[in-house]
Amino acid sequence: MMNQRFRLPSFDASSLRRFALILLCLCLLPTTLVRADKASDEFQLAIGLYKQNRWELATETFQKYLKDYPNHENVPLAKFYLGLTLVNQQKYKEARDILREFVKQYPQNKNLPDALYRVAECSYLLDDLKAAESEFTDFLKRYPNHALEEWAYPYFGDALLRQGKADLAIKSFQRSLDRHPEGAMSQDAQFGLASAYLQNKQPEEAEKRFQQIANQKNHSRASDAQMALATSLFDRGQFQQAADAFLALPTKFPESPLGITA
């Protein structure tokens, strides 16, 4: 029997190229995985700093992550949290720019409603009232039952009021109170509603509401309401009532700056 030599399989040019590509991928795979793990670690570090309220370090870490890994899977979330981190540092202009970019780039992201609200909030806190009006309108129209609408309506109402749109402000403040009569923003909404009635040339309705607020000692806007009541009465020529209201300030609110100056 003749000895037979083992024959190597023959490869055509296409097979050799495919084989070379596989080898190249295998060589590169460990480096890619290490880079991906490093990106994930950097992102998790930034999130951890955010949760610890270490705003400056969180900002730096998010910014480094976004620069070093612009195509990583967590980039959308990093941009969103970078915006929130800047909000917490009261850097509203920078925060608004980042969050507007997020809204534009990721319209299907689950954090879109929160981002839209924060954009409007930043505009309000920057006194960009026209932008705030437009952005709160958009947020409330698209997400009328979102948890943040509790804060949106009072801010929206105040933005309208400060632009002289008292009739619309009344609707916004009343909407807030109807939905959240004991909510976190209810006392501000009550004062805003009274102020909106005053601007809308309904002083008697405004004074009634200011008096109700002023009679609540634990109300956060009680001293402001007492001063607004006194001022409104004076402007209407009700001088004795205005004097009584002014003189009541130091008695009712001895620790308030308004009470000291009355």
Secondary structure, DSSP 8 states (H G I E B T S, - for coil): ------------HHHHHHHHHHHHHHHHHHHHHHHHHHHHHHHHHHHHHHHTT-HHHHHHHHHHHHHH-TTSTTHHHHHHHHHHHHHHTT-HHHHHHHHHHHHHH-TT-TTHHHHHHHHHHHHHHTT-HHHHHHHHHHHHHH-TT-TTHHHHHHHHHHHHHTTT-HHHHHHHHHHHHHH-TTSTTHHHHHHHHHHHHHHTT-HHHHHHHHHHHHT-TT-TTHHHHHHHHHHHHHHTT-HHHHHHHHHHHHHH-TTSHHHHH-
